[in-house]
């Protein structure tokens, strides 16, 4: 059986929007992996430095990457004319749902880790210490966001239904 | 089969770029040690192998692509160049054997910047497929 790749029949004027969308998504995922590694390190080792780096990975990497990814998504969405279809494809719905849920979790994780990092810098002890509940919540949320983004990646590449 | 190959190829590409993002963090002063360091090396290995294996598999499987297409050869050359600059970057920071044992953060940042540009060019070739 022969397969003709959609990329072959994709119009060229979609490429810039697609490139921006993919680049933003890759930066988000890379930043989330880095943040997860530092936050898990802060959780297990109680290092304030790891906590601060985890927070910065989210603030300076994941959130800007998300904005770029979302701009690219809206651009390619309009170029493909999906809004004009009688029914939105499942893969598009999955992408939007994951992006919205992911943003909410990402913001909660960033704010939580930022607050704990700031309090740790001020006091260095108490429930706000690295390894406390705030760091565990942030690490868990970032891990969940990573998993749902892999699901979104599957939906975007395989385009079910 | 095509969907699975494409998903694995793109997933590997995400792992590759994740390493570039992580190394950018290290180059900007983030601490290189422990879990982040290990994860960066593992993801570079998985991403590198995955993009190459599933990419070549796709080129052979898909009707309309040939392994000797100009954009695919360009991608293979960029992949090899990014692999070598990534290796030099890792050697400079002591993550791989081959250096003199000292950590040279400036050399790491220099090789990493080159690797990041090459990976960006690779992504451009993959999306735009010039000549396809």
Interface residues (C-beta under 8 A of the other chain):
Chain A: X2 X3 X4 X5 X7 X8 X12 X15 X18 X19 X22 X23 X25 X26 X27 X29 X30 X31 X33 X34 X37 X38 X40 X41 X45 X49 X50 X53 X56 X57 X61 X150 X153 X154 X157 X158 X159
Chain B: X1 X2 X3 X4 X6 X7 X10 X11 X13 X14 X17 X18 X19 X20 X21 X22 X25 X30 X31 X34 X35 X36 X39 X43 X58 X61 X62 X63 X64 X65 X120 X123 X124 X127 X128 X129 X132
